[in-house]
Amino acid sequence: MNAHHHDDRRPAGEQGAQVIPLNTARPEPRIDEPGPPPSERHPLERRAAAGLAFLRRRLAGEYEVDEFGFDPELNRTVLLPLARALYERWFRVELSGQENVPADGGALIVANHSGTVPIDGIMLSVGVHDHLHRDLRLLGADLIYQVPMLGHLSRKAGHTLASPADATRLLGKGELVGVFPEGFKGVGKPFAERYRLQRFGRGGFVETALRANVPIIPCAIVGAEEIYPKLAELKPLARLLGLPYFPVTPTFPWLGPAGLVPLPSKWMIQFGEPMPLGDYGPDAADDPMTVFNLTDHVRENVQQMLYDTLLRRGPAFF
């Protein structure tokens, strides 16, 4: 994980919001409209009333965020429904192995990363929220938080920088944390190398899990590799724009904005058996050989899960 630590817990413009501790019960949105009880109203009327109440609370600053900028109400009301349309209708995601993810308490989900554009993290968040009823706190690269709107929305959705300090704090509070150790090497690899895991960094995620004494949950995501098949990249343009790569796909940049529409591949997300680390103890995080062996073991697990899930899925677009 990136060792850079970001100290700005509350994004600009959130001073009017109430800060809540991590991992506390969050009340459902209130509907303050006059008239009959909500249960007696027409569904459209209920949705309109809920929408007006939501807007009123936003304008008045009567909403809650945690110290990382996570806005549960906005995530539940706006961000997740938008992503859910892709999850259910476009990619037709199938989730399996839910029993391997703890219902509460801290745990670290370690997944492969791919797709040219990192939509896989969003789909993973939807699946965890809708099927496991937990919020997934993803750890992202610095570049995401250097893009003003993207960084702001990422924090609103509950995510933060991939720094050991932030990850340790989240895990210590019993949050479910997700990490993609391949980083941009995985998400930006050419289509010819699809479903072949890249290097898992230096094992920073293993060190964090050891110090926090939480299990590692391996996760395989199949389907993202086909949404934007990367055939080549324009390195001069990438350097000019300060990007890790500028992709060339069968549809982009040839079709302009239409080339940004992801192909409707069939997705499957599989959670593997948890890897408890309690027998090692927190001091094992300072042993390079232990960290290396555990990192390699997690990588092998995820790679084998990818192969197995690919066989179960069959054709990519049916």
N, C-alpha and C positions, 0 to 999 in steps of 0.2 A: 504494500500500500504506500501511497505517497506520504512522505514524512512531513510535508508542509502542513502547518496547523493554522487554521483560520480562526481568529478570536472574535469575529463579529457575529455574536449569537443572534442578534435581532436585526433583520434587514431594515433599511431605511423605510420610513413610512409606517412602521408597526408600533410606534410609540403609543397609539391610542388603544391597542389591543391589550387584553389582560394576559399576563404570562402565567402558565400553569406548569406544575411539576411534571416530569416525565412519568408515563405509565400510571396515570390516575384515571378514574372514571370520568368520562366526558358526557355531559347531558345531551339529550337529543334536542334538535332545534325547536324553539317555541313557535307556536302559531298564534299571534296576538290579534288576529282579525276579529271584529265583532260579528254577531250573527249566530246561526245554529252551531251546535257542537261539530267539530271536524268530521266525526263519524257519520253525520247525517247529510253532509254536503256531497254534491256531485264530484267525481274524481277531478274533472278539470278545474272546478272551483277550489278544491283543496290544494291542487298544485299551484294555482294562481296565488292563493293566500299564503302558501308556504314560500313562494318566490318573493312576494312583497315583504314578508316578514324577514326573509334572508337579506334582501337589499337594505331594509331599514337598519338591521343590525350592523351591516358592513359600513353604511354611511355614518352611523353613530359610533363606530369603533367598539361595539359591544360583542366582541368575539374573542376567542382564546387562542393563544399560540404558546408553544413551549420555547425553551431557551435556544433552540436551533431554528426557530421560525416556523415549525410545523403548525399548520392550520387545519385541524381535523374536520371542521365543518365545511370549509371550502373544498378540501380534498374529497369528502364524501358527497357533497352536493354538486360540484362542478367538474373537478378533474377526473375522478374515477368514472363517472358516467360517460364522459367523452372517450376515454380509453376502452371502456367496456364494449362499446360498439365494435371496435376493431377485434377485441378478444373473442366476442361471441359470434359475430356475423362474418367478419372478413377472414380471420385466421382460424376460426373454429377450434379454439384451443382445448385440448384434453389434458386434465391435470391428474396425476396419479402419485401414489406414495405419500398422501397427506398424513397418514398415521405416523410417519417418520419425523414430523415436525412437532415439537412440543406445543401444547395448548397454551402454556404460559411460561414465563421465565426467559432468560437470555439464551440465545443460540445464534450461530453464525452460518448462514446459507452461502455456500461457495458454488458458483455456477460458471459455465462457459459463456463466452461473450462473442457475438457475431452479428452480421447483418448490414455492414457498411454504415448504417444509421442505427444507433443503439436503442431500438424499440424494445428489445428483449427485456430490459429492466422494467419498462412500463407494464408489459404483459405479465411479468412475474409478480409485480406489485398487485395487479388486479386479481390474479389467481389466489394469492395469499389472502387478500382482503375478503374476497367473495366466498372462498371455500374453507379457509382456516380461521376467518374472522379475527385476523390480526393485522396490524399495520406493519409493513415491511420498510425498514429504514435503510435505504441503499447508500453505499459509499461511492461517490463519484470523483472523477478526475478534476484537477484544477481548471481545465479549459471550460468545463460546463459552467462553473461559477464566475468565469470571466465574461460570459455573455449575459448582459444585464437581465433581459426578460427570462431567458432560460434558467439562469441561476436563481432568480427570484421564485419562479414556479417550482423549481426543484426543492427549494427549502419549504415552500408552502405544502408540497406533497410529502414532506417528512424526511427528505434526504439531506445529506451533508457531505463535506469533503472527506476523501479517503485518507484520513490522518489517524494514527494510532490513538491519540488523545480523545478524539471525538468517538471513535469506535468503542474504546474502553468505557467511556462514560455511558454510552447508550446500552452496552451489554450489562454494565453494572446496575442499571436501572431496570433490567429485565426485558429489554426490547429485543425484537427479532431483527437482526441486521443482515443485509445482503452485500456480497462483494463479488467482483469479477476480476480475478487476479491477472488475467491476460491483458487487461486494459485495451488500449488502442491497437496493440499488436493482434488481438483477437478479432475485434470488431472490424478492422480494416484489412484483413488478409484477403488475398485473391480468391475467387470462386473455385479455382482449381484445388485449393487447399481446404475446402469446406469440411467441417467436422473433424479437423485435425487440430488438437489443442496446441496453442503456442506456450511458451515458457510462462510459468506461474510466478514471475517476479522473484523476489528474494525471500519469500515466505513470511512477509510481514503479517499476513492474516493469521498464520499459525501462531506467531508470537502473541498476537492480541488475544486469540482464543485461549492460549495457555495461561496468560496472566489473568484473564477474566474467569477462568475455569468454567467455560461453557462448551457444549458439544458443537462439532462441525457437522453440518448437514450438506452432503454433496448433492448437486442438482444439475441435471442435463436438460438443455433447452434445444429442441429440434424444430426446425421450421424457419428460423430467422435467417439462415444462410441463403435462402432462395428469394427473399423479398427484394433485394437490390443486388443481383449478382455482379460483383466487382470484376470487370475484365481487365482493367488497366487503371493507371492513375496519372494525373498531370502534376508532376513534382514541382515545376516552376510556379504554377498557379497556387499550389498548396503552400509553398514558402512565402509567396506574396501575401496570402491571406492569413498566414500564421496558423495553418491547420496541419494536423498530422498527415493528412493525405487529401487529395481531391479526386474522387472516384469517377470512373467511366463505366457505365453499365449499359445493358442493351437499350435502355430508355432514356438515360440521362448522360449528357446534357441535350441529346438529340431532340427530345420532345418538349424541351423547355419545362415549365412548371408541371405539365402532365407527367413528366418523367419522374417526379417525386412521389407519385402514387405507388405504394408498395405492392408487389405482386401477391395475390391471395394464396399463399402457400398454406399447407396444413401443418398446424403446430401441435407438439406434444411436450409437456413439461413433466419431468419425473424427479421426485425426491428420493434419494437413497437412504440407506440405514445410517443413523447418526453415529458419529465417531466421538465417544466420550474421551475427555483428556484429563480427567481428575487424577488418574494414577501417575501422571507425569509430574504434577506440581508446577507452580508458577516459575520456579527457578529453571525449569527446562527451557523456558523462553530464551535464556542466555546461552544455551548450548547449541552452537551452529549445526552440529551433526544431527541432533534430535529434530531441530526445525527443518533441516533439509529433508530428512527421511519422511517426516510427516507431510511436508509439502508434496513430495513426490508420490506418497501414498494417496493423498487426496486427488492429485492430478490423474493418477492411474484409474481411480474409481470413477471419476467423471468421464474419462475417455471411454471406459468400458460401458458405462451407462449410455453414452451417446451412440455407440455401435448397436447396443441392444434396442434402444428406442427407435433408431433408424429402421431396423428390421421390422419392428412392430408397426411403424407408420406406413411403410410401403411408398407408393408414388407421392411426390411432393405436392401435387396440385389436385388431388382427388379425395 
